[in-house]
Amino acid sequence: MPKPTSRRRPPQVTSLVARRLHKTDRLLKIIRDLAVKQQNSAPQIFLSLRDAGRRFGVPTSVMAAIYTQLTKEGVLSSIRGSHTRLHGRGTARNLKVRALIGMPISISRFQALQDYRRCFLAIHGELHQRGFLTNTIFFKQPKGQPELVIAQLKKDKVDAVVWLLPDQADQDTALRLRDLGIQFVGVNIAPLSGIACRYQVQRQQAVRTIMRSWRKDPVIKSATIVRISSETPADEERLAKLRVLVESEKLKCEIATLREGRVSPFLKSLCTNKTGGVILPAAAAALLAWRAPEALTDVLRTCRIALIDGPMHLPFSERIPEAEVDLCTTEWSPVAKRIAEDLLTGEAFDDSEAIVFEARPYLRVLLSHYVERK
C-alpha cells in the first residue's frame, strides 16, 4: 500500500526584499560620499553605471535607481558614449541631505500586506525625491516595548522617524524618541486601534458601505470575521471594534478562529454556510493565501468575501482566481506626497490634528485587477 504523501508547505519567505532595500539605502550613501570626495571646482568623468554595478557587485537596475536619485540631486548627469559626469562643487546645489529619516518596518506585515508594502514604497520614494536619506529598519513583530527598534534608531542617529502602522508602539515610545532628539511621525493605515497618529487612513466608512451592500443582498444573513490564533493585542482590539461596526449595520456577526493545521476544514466550513459573508482582515487573508491558495480559491468563488485591508498577496497560486470580492483600499501616492511635503515644512511634527485620508470601497470587483503580479 503506497504511503500517503504529505503536502509540502510553501517555503518561508526570507527578508530578501528587506535586505535589498537596506542595501540600496547604504549603497546610495556610499556612492554619494564617494562623489563628494572626488568633487572639485570643474566637472569630471565619474564611474559609468555599468562599471559601478560591477565594482559594487549589484545589478545594473539597482545602480540605475541610485544614479537616477543622484541625478535628481544635481550630483551626476549622463553624457553620450555611456559616460557619467560628476558636477563641480558649484553646480551640485542640492547635494546637501535634508535629514536622515528612520523607517521601522515589520517584516511580517511587509510580506503579508499589499497595502502596507505599497504605502512604504511610496513614502520611501517621495522622501528620496526631496533630498531625504532613509534608513529602513526591518524587525520582527516585537512583544511589549519596541526596545530593539529604539536602540537601533538611536545608534543610527536618525533625525526623525516615519513609523508605518505603529500598533506595537505606544505614546511612551514617541516620548522616549523625542527625549533622544528624534521626532516621531506615525502613519496608521488601519486605525480602528493603536495610538493616535498624525496621518491616518480611515477604513470605517468604506467597511460600512460594504456591509450595507451585504444587508441588501437577499442571500447574506450574517457575517463572519476570520482571525488567526497569533493576533497581537492591538489586532484583537481592532477585531472587537470591527465586530461592533458590522453589528451596527444590522448584520449578525461572529469572530471565528483559523488555527494552523486546520486550514482546509476551516475553509470547507465557510463554503457550507451559504448565507454568510466572510470578512478577511490582513492577517487571516495572508495566512490563507500562503498556506492553502487552492482551497482559498474555492472560498473566493463560493462566498461573498470582504478584504478590508486591501488586496491579498497570492505568491504561490499558479494563477490569480477570477473571483469577485469587496475590498477597501486607497491611492498611496497622495498620502506619501503629503507626508514628504510636511516633513519639508515641519508640519509633520504637529500633533494637534490628524490628517485623514479615506479608503475607498470597491464592490464586487475582480480580485485579479488588484493583486500584485509575481
N, C-alpha and C positions, 0 to 999 in steps of 0.2 A: 504494500500500500504506500503510495507516494507521500512523502512528508508534506504537511501543509506549508505553504510558502507565506512568510510574513511580509507584509508590505513595507517597503523601505521608506523611512521618514525622509522628507526633503532635507538636504544639507542645511545646517545652521548658517545663517548669513553672518559673515565676519564684518569687521568695521573697515573694509577696503575703501569704501567711499569716504568714510570719516578720515582715514589716513591720507587719502589722496587730496582732500580739501585742505587738510592741515599742512601737508607738504607743499601745496601750491602757495599758501599764505607765506610760509617760511622762505620758499624759493623766490617769491616776489620781493621780499625784504632783502635777501642776499644779492639779487641782481640790481636792485635799486641802490644798495650800498656800494656795490662794485662800480656802478655808473658814476656815483658821486665822487669816488676816489679817483677815477680816471678823468673827470671833467677838468678842463682848463678854459681859457677865455675863448678859444676858437672851436668850431665843430670838428669832429674827427670820426673815423670809421670805428664802429663798435662790433662786437660779436654778431655774426649773422644768426638768424633764427635757428637754422639747422645746426650750425656749429655749437650754439648754446645748448640745444637739445642733446647733442652728443656729449658735450662736456659735462652736463649735469645728469645725464642718464634718464631723461624723461621724454615722452612722446612729443612730436612736433606740435600736436594740438594743445598740449599743456603749455608749452613755451609760447605758442601764439597768443594764448589768453593773457600771459604775463606781459608780452611785448605790446599787446593792444592797450593794456592798462597804463604802461609807461609812456606810450604814445599819447594817450589822453592827458597824462600829467605834464606833457611837454618835455619829457626827458629824451625820448628817442623819436626817430622818424625813419621810414624806409625810402630807399632810392633805387633806381633802376639797376639791374645787374645783381640782384639778390644781396645787396649791401644794407646795413643798418647804420644810421648816423646818430652819433651821440651829440646832442646840442651843447653849446658852450654854456658857461655859468650864467651869463646874462640872459640867455634865451629861455632856460627852463624855469619859468616863473612859478609854476605850480608844483615844484619838486617837494616843497615842504609838506610833510604829513600833518594833517589837521589834528588827529588824535588816534590813539590805539584803542579799539573797541573790542572788548571780550564778548564772545557769544557762546554761552554754555548750551550744549545740545544733547538731549537724551538719545542714546544710541537706539533704544527700543522704539521710541517714538519716531525717530528718523527713518528706521527700517519699515515701520508699520503704517504710518500715517502719510498719505499722499499730500494732504493739505499742509501738514507740518513741514515736509520737505520743500514744498513749493514756496511757502512763506519764508522759510530760512534762506533759500537760494535767492529769492527776490530781494530781501533785505541785504544780504551779503553783496549782491551785485550793485545795488544802489549806493551802498556805503563806499565801495571801491571807486565808483564813478565820481564821487565827490571828494576824493582825496583822503579818505579814512583808511587806516590799516585795520584789519580784523584778525583776531586771534580766536580760532574756534576751539572750544574745549569740549570734547566728547566724553560723556560719562554714562555709567550705568545708573538706573534709577536709584537714588540714594534713599536710605531709610532714616528718617529724622532729619536733623540739620545737615545741609549740604557742605560739610566741613571741607572735604577734599576740593570741591569746586572753588570755595572761597580762598583756600590756601593757594590754589593754582593761579587764580586771578591776582592775588597779592604778589606772588612770585614773578608773574609776567609783567607787573607794573602797568596794568591797563588803566586808561583814563576813565572809562565808562563801561557799563555792561548793558547789552541788549539781551534780555532773557526771555526766550520764547516759551510760552505756556509754563510759567514758573510755579506749578502747583506743588512742587516738592520744597519750595521756599516759603517763607512767611515774612511778616512785616519786620521781624527782628533781623532777618537776613539782609534786607535792604538797609536797615540802620547800621548794621555791622560793616557793610560795604562802604557806606558813606563815612563812617568813622575812619576807614582806611584811605579816604580820599577818592573813592571810586563811586561815581554816580550810577544809580540804578534806574533802568528803563524796562518795565515789564510789558510784555505783549501777550495777551490772553486770547487765544482763538476759540476757546470753549468755556466761556465764563459763567457756567451755572455753579461753579465752585472755585476755590482758590482765592488768592489775595487780590485786592483791588489793584488794577493796573492802569497805567496812563493810556494804553491802547488796547481796545477790546473789539473782538469780532463777535457780535451778538448773533446767536442762532435761535433764540426763543421764538421769535415771530415766525421764522421760517418753519420751525417744527410745528407750531400751531397751525400754519397753513396746510401742512401735510396731514395733520390729524383731522382737520375739518374736512379734507378731501376723503379721508378714510371713513369718517362718520356718515358722509353722504353716499358711500359705496354700499349698496344693498347686501353685499356679501360679508363685509367686515363688521364683526360684532365686538371684537376685543383686540387688545394689543399686548404683545409680549416683548419686554426689553431683555436682551441677552447680555449677561455679564459673565466674566471669566473668574476663576477661583482665586486669582492672584491680584485682584484690583487693589489699588492704593487707597488710603483713607479719603483722599480728595476725590478719587473716582467713585467711591461708594457714596459720598455726599452728593456728587453730581447725579448719579443714577436715581437716588431718592428724590431729588428735586425734579428730575425728568419725569418720574412716575406721577408726581403731583401735577405737573404741567399737562401730561396726557389725560389724566382723570378730570382735569378742569374742562376738557373739551368733550366731556360726557362719554368717554370710552372706558370700558373696564380695562384694567392694566395689571399685569403681573411681571415680576422680575424672575427670570429663570437662569440658573447657573450652568454654564457649559464647563465641564470638567475634562481635563486631559485624559485620554484613553477612552472617553465615552463620546467622541465627536460624532461618529456615524449614527449611533442610536439616537442621539440628541437631534440630529438633523432630520431623521426619519419621523420623529415625534412632531417636529414642526410641520412637516409636509402633511401629516394626517389631520391637522387642525385646519379645516377648510374655511373657517370663519374668523381666523385670527391673523392680523398683520404682525410683522416681525420688525422690531427696531434693533438695528445693529450699530451700537456705538463703536468707536475706532478699535478698541482693544479686542472686542469679540469678532469684528469683521476681519481684523488682521489674523487672529488665530485660525479662523475657519479657512481663510484664503491660503494660509501656509500649510495647514495640516490636512485638509480634505477638500481640495479645489473641485474635484469631480462631484462629490456629494453636495457641495455648496451650489454648484450649477443647477442641480435638481431643485433645490430650495428656491433659488432665484426665479426659476421658471414656474414654480408651483405657487409660491406665496407672494403676497404684496410686501415688499421689503423697503424700509426706510434707512438710508445711510446718512445719519445726522451729522457725522463729522467729515463729510466729503467722500469722494470716490475711494473704493478699496483698491489695494495693490494685489495683483494675481501673478506672482512671479513664476509659478510652476504650472500654470494652465497652458495647455497646448494652443488654445485659442480663447479669446475673450468671449464669454457666453453672450448671445444675442438675447438678452433678457431686459425687461423694463424694471426700473427702480425709481423710488422717490429719493431725492438727496438734497442736502444743504451744502453749499459751497460759496466761494466768493472769488473775485478777481484780485490777485495778490499784488499786482503792480502798483495800484494806487495806495495800498496800505504801506508798502515798502518805501515808496517815494515820499509819503508824508512823514514817516519816521526819520528818513535820512535828512530831509529838509529841516525838520525840527531839531535834529542834532546839530546842524549848522548854526541855527539861530539860538540854541539853548532852550527852546520851548519844550523839548522832550523831557526836561527835568522838572517841569511844573506839574505837581500832583494835585492841583486844586480842582481840576476837572478831567474827566475821561474823554478821550477821543474815540468815538464809537463808529464802527463800520458794520453794516447789516449784511449778514449772509442771505443769499437768495435761495428760495425753494424751487426745485425743478420736479414736476410731477410726471410720472410715467415716461421717463426718458431712457434711451438705450444706454446701458452701462458702458458698452464698447466705445461710446463717443466721449467718455470722460476718463477712462482708465489709462494710465501711462503705459506706453508700449515697452516691451522688454528690449 
